Amino acid sequence: MSNNPNNISGESTINAWLADPAAGPVLRALLAQGGQTAADLNPVAKMSLNRLVEVSQGAFTTDMVDAMIQQIESGDIPAEVAPVDAPAEPSIDLPVWVEKVTTGRFSGKTIIITGAGSGIGRATASRVAREGGRVIAVDISEERLADFAASLPEGDIVTVSGDITDDAAVAAIVAAAGERIDGLANIAGIMDNMTPIHEVSDEIWNRVFNINVNGTMKLMRAVVPAMLAQAQGSIVNVASEAALRGSAAGAAYTASKHAVAGLTKSSAFMYGPSGIRVNAVAPGGVITNIEARFDSELGASRVQRAMAILPAPVEGDALAASITFLLSDDGVNVNGVILPSDGGWSAA
């Protein structure tokens, strides 16, 4: 008789592992070895264990999953040495959202998308390409761009690797797009290290502002002339919940995303009568490869306390759905909006 009657595997969700009478103790024992508890997995409880491997950047490996499954099947189940962590809220199996591609929504349009090598940027570039658009995919990593382009061999994708804060790179991006630029999604960005203002370094402050604000501004400035000439265009910037509140990150990131919101609203006001729409999305928790470090004891204690009640993080394709709506003609009457795409965090 199998010691794995529920067929727990790497494709099972973390919730399923924790609820299983054999898998739960095994996973909790592994977490305890690293000084963690099941409560630390609450934000990703609906994610499969294999997906956790993909996003953990080496902290959690396939070998660890395989070893746990072997342990379950051998019947070597550890005794629970502590009370099982109760979930913060009742676990409800909600219907899984499935992306629905709108064929031809971007046909005939050229869209520049930064950060296209991974995360939200890649998901957005993929959605635009699969909906018929010509994508100018921009990323600092040539390797990530090549992998993205190879994943959609039938897509109309032009890759440009470069630093969005560099004027020559920005010129190359615009040149790759050609005479007509229908849309720009400014998605590339970096996180800070959660430091409050009395601890923030000039290095962190300048780097975060250079990429999140200066890079966004430079590309907006570069594409607007073409959009003015055609009396049409859509720009979507990626702000953050940190553009709406003070509890989502450190001083540098929070200030930078407030600046992105200001650039968005100012440009929407200035160019609205010229046929150019400028909006932003404000994501909540998203599963990306952007590293969030806690280099401040004060910053960690304050931000982590606020994060304890956040909605579960989502994959990049959920944000791509919001971004492509604003980029597309479906957003015809939306201008100057900072759209929270955060699972309800902004309502809390």
C-alpha positions in Angstrom: 0.0 0.0 0.0 1.3 3.4 -1.0 2.4 5.8 1.8 1.4 8.6 -0.4 -2.4 8.0 -0.8 -3.1 11.6 -1.8 -0.4 11.5 -4.5 1.4 14.5 -3.1 3.9 15.8 -5.6 5.9 18.8 -6.7 2.8 20.0 -8.6 0.7 20.0 -5.4 0.2 23.4 -3.8 1.8 24.3 -0.5 -1.6 24.4 1.1 -2.1 20.8 0.0 1.3 19.8 1.4 0.6 21.4 4.7 -2.9 19.8 5.0 -1.7 16.3 4.2 -1.1 14.1 7.3 2.2 12.8 5.9 3.5 15.7 3.7 2.6 18.3 6.3 5.0 17.1 9.0 7.8 16.5 6.5 7.5 20.0 5.1 7.2 21.6 8.5 10.3 19.7 9.7 12.3 21.0 6.7 11.2 24.6 7.4 12.2 24.2 11.0 15.7 23.3 10.0 16.0 26.7 8.4 14.4 28.5 11.4 11.1 29.0 9.6 7.5 27.9 10.2 4.5 27.2 7.9 3.3 30.7 8.6 6.3 32.0 6.5 4.7 30.3 3.5 1.3 31.9 3.9 1.9 34.5 1.1 2.6 31.7 -1.4 0.4 29.0 0.0 -1.5 28.6 -3.3 1.7 28.1 -5.3 2.9 24.6 -6.3 6.1 23.4 -4.7 7.7 23.2 -8.1 6.9 26.9 -8.8 8.4 27.8 -5.4 11.6 26.1 -6.6 11.6 28.4 -9.7 11.2 31.6 -7.9 13.3 30.9 -4.8 16.6 31.7 -6.6 18.3 28.6 -5.2 16.9 28.8 -1.6 14.6 25.9 -2.3 15.6 23.2 -4.8 14.2 20.3 -6.8 16.5 17.9 -4.8 14.8 19.1 -1.6 11.3 18.4 -3.1 12.4 14.9 -4.3 13.9 14.1 -0.9 10.7 15.0 0.8 8.6 12.9 -1.6 11.0 9.9 -1.0 10.6 10.5 2.8 6.8 10.4 2.5 6.8 7.2 0.4 9.2 5.5 2.8 6.9 6.2 5.7 9.6 8.1 7.6 7.2 10.7 8.9 8.6 12.9 11.7 6.5 13.5 14.8 5.1 17.0 15.2 7.2 18.7 17.8 5.2 21.9 17.9 1.6 23.0 17.3 0.7 23.2 13.6 0.6 26.8 12.4 -3.0 27.8 11.8 -3.5 29.9 8.6 -4.3 33.5 9.1 -7.6 33.1 7.2 -9.7 30.1 6.2 -8.2 28.5 3.1 -10.8 28.6 0.3 -10.2 26.9 -3.1 -11.1 29.7 -5.4 -11.4 29.1 -9.2 -8.1 29.5 -10.9 -7.8 32.5 -13.2 -6.9 31.6 -16.8 -5.5 34.1 -19.1 -7.7 34.6 -22.2 -5.8 36.0 -25.2 -7.8 38.4 -27.4 -6.7 37.6 -30.9 -5.6 40.6 -33.0 -6.0 43.2 -30.1 -2.5 44.6 -31.0 -2.5 43.9 -34.7 -0.6 46.6 -36.6 0.8 48.1 -33.4 4.4 48.5 -32.3 4.8 48.4 -28.5 8.0 49.0 -26.6 8.2 46.9 -23.4 11.1 47.3 -20.9 12.1 44.6 -18.4 10.9 42.1 -21.0 13.4 39.4 -20.0 11.5 38.3 -16.9 8.6 38.8 -14.5 5.9 41.3 -15.3 7.8 42.6 -18.4 8.1 39.2 -20.0 4.5 38.3 -19.3 3.4 41.6 -20.8 5.6 41.3 -23.9 4.3 37.7 -24.4 0.7 38.8 -24.1 1.2 41.6 -26.7 3.0 39.4 -29.1 0.4 36.6 -28.8 -2.3 39.2 -29.5 -0.7 40.2 -32.8 1.5 43.2 -31.8 5.1 43.9 -32.9 7.1 43.9 -29.6 10.3 45.8 -29.0 11.5 43.8 -26.1 14.0 45.6 -23.9 16.1 44.2 -21.1 19.5 44.7 -19.5 20.1 40.9 -20.0 20.7 39.7 -23.6 20.5 36.1 -22.4 17.0 36.6 -20.9 15.8 38.4 -24.0 17.1 35.5 -26.3 15.2 33.0 -24.1 12.0 35.1 -24.3 12.2 35.4 -28.1 12.9 31.7 -28.5 9.8 30.9 -26.4 7.6 32.7 -29.1 9.1 31.8 -32.4 6.0 32.9 -34.3 5.9 36.3 -32.6 7.0 39.5 -34.2 9.7 40.4 -31.6 12.7 42.7 -31.8 15.1 42.4 -28.9 17.2 45.3 -27.7 19.6 44.8 -24.8 20.6 47.9 -23.0 20.5 50.1 -19.9 17.4 52.3 -20.0 19.2 55.0 -18.1 21.8 55.4 -21.0 20.9 57.9 -23.7 22.5 55.8 -26.4 20.5 52.7 -25.4 17.3 54.7 -25.4 18.1 56.0 -28.9 18.7 52.4 -30.0 15.4 51.3 -28.6 13.5 54.1 -30.5 15.4 53.3 -33.7 14.5 49.6 -33.4 10.8 50.6 -33.1 10.9 52.7 -36.3 8.7 55.6 -37.3 5.6 54.5 -35.6 5.4 53.8 -31.8 1.9 52.9 -30.6 2.7 52.0 -27.0 5.3 52.0 -24.3 5.2 49.9 -21.2 7.8 51.1 -18.7 8.2 48.0 -16.5 11.9 47.7 -15.8 12.7 48.6 -12.2 14.5 47.7 -9.0 13.7 47.4 -5.3 15.5 49.1 -2.5 16.8 47.5 0.7 14.0 48.6 2.9 16.0 51.3 4.7 14.2 54.3 6.3 15.5 57.7 5.5 18.0 58.0 8.4 19.8 54.8 7.1 19.5 55.1 3.4 22.8 55.4 1.5 23.5 57.7 -1.4 24.3 54.6 -3.4 20.9 53.0 -2.9 19.0 56.3 -3.3 20.8 57.2 -6.6 20.6 53.8 -8.1 16.9 53.3 -7.4 16.0 56.8 -8.7 18.2 56.4 -11.7 16.5 53.2 -12.9 12.9 53.7 -11.6 12.5 57.4 -12.3 15.2 58.6 -14.8 14.9 55.5 -17.0 11.1 55.8 -17.1 11.4 59.6 -17.9 14.0 59.1 -20.6 11.9 56.5 -22.5 8.7 58.6 -22.1 10.6 61.6 -23.4 11.9 59.6 -26.4 8.6 58.2 -27.6 6.3 61.2 -27.2 7.4 63.0 -30.4 6.4 60.0 -32.5 3.1 59.7 -30.7 2.5 63.5 -31.1 3.1 63.2 -34.8 0.5 60.4 -35.2 -1.9 62.0 -32.6 -2.2 58.7 -30.9 -0.3 56.5 -28.3 -0.5 54.8 -25.0 2.1 54.9 -22.2 1.8 52.6 -19.2 4.2 53.0 -16.3 4.6 50.6 -13.5 4.3 52.3 -10.2 3.6 50.2 -7.0 1.5 50.1 -3.9 4.5 52.1 -2.7 3.2 54.9 -4.8 0.0 54.9 -2.8 1.2 54.3 0.7 4.3 54.5 2.9 4.3 51.0 4.3 5.3 48.9 1.2 9.1 49.5 1.0 12.0 51.7 2.1 12.4 55.4 1.6 14.2 55.2 -1.8 11.8 52.9 -3.5 8.7 54.6 -2.1 9.8 58.0 -3.1 10.8 56.7 -6.6 7.4 55.2 -7.2 5.6 58.4 -6.0 7.7 60.1 -8.6 6.6 57.7 -11.3 3.0 58.5 -10.3 3.7 62.2 -10.6 5.3 61.7 -14.1 2.2 59.7 -15.1 -0.3 62.3 -14.0 1.6 65.3 -15.3 2.0 63.7 -18.7 -1.6 62.6 -18.9 -2.7 66.2 -18.3 -0.2 67.6 -20.8 -0.8 65.2 -23.7 -4.4 64.1 -23.3 -5.7 66.6 -25.8 -3.0 65.4 -28.2 -4.3 61.8 -28.3 -1.8 60.3 -25.9 -3.0 58.4 -22.9 -0.6 58.0 -19.9 -1.5 55.7 -17.1 0.2 53.5 -14.5 -0.5 50.3 -12.7 0.3 49.9 -9.0 1.1 46.2 -8.3 0.9 44.6 -5.0 2.8 41.4 -4.3 4.1 39.8 -7.6 6.3 36.8 -8.0 9.3 38.1 -9.9 13.1 37.9 -9.8 13.4 41.3 -8.2 15.3 40.9 -4.9 13.9 42.6 -1.8 16.6 42.8 0.9 16.0 43.9 4.5 19.2 45.7 5.4 17.6 47.7 8.3 16.3 46.2 11.5 13.9 49.0 11.8 12.8 48.8 8.2 12.3 45.0 8.4 10.3 45.2 11.6 7.9 47.9 10.2 7.5 46.6 6.6 7.2 42.9 7.5 4.5 43.8 10.1 2.5 45.6 7.3 3.1 42.7 4.9 1.6 40.2 7.2 -1.9 41.0 6.0 -1.2 41.3 2.3 -3.2 39.4 -0.3 -1.3 36.5 -1.8 1.2 37.4 -4.5 0.3 36.7 -8.1 2.2 35.7 -11.2 3.3 38.3 -13.8 0.5 37.4 -16.2 -2.1 38.8 -13.8 -0.3 42.2 -14.0 0.1 41.8 -17.8 -3.7 41.6 -18.1 -4.0 45.0 -16.4 -1.1 46.6 -18.3 -2.3 45.4 -21.7 -5.8 46.7 -21.1 -4.4 50.1 -20.5 -2.1 49.8 -23.5 -4.8 48.7 -25.8 -7.7 50.6 -27.4 -10.0 49.0 -24.8 -8.5 51.7 -22.4 -9.8 54.5 -24.7 -11.4 56.5 -22.0 -8.8 56.0 -19.3 -6.1 58.6 -18.8 -4.1 59.8 -15.8 -5.1 56.8 -13.7 -2.9 55.0 -11.2 -4.6 51.6 -11.3 -4.1 49.4 -8.3 -3.6 45.8 -9.5 -3.0 44.4 -6.1 -5.7 41.9 -5.2 -7.4 44.4 -2.9 -4.3 45.5 -0.9 -5.2 49.2 -1.5 -8.7 48.6 0.0 -7.2 47.4 3.3 
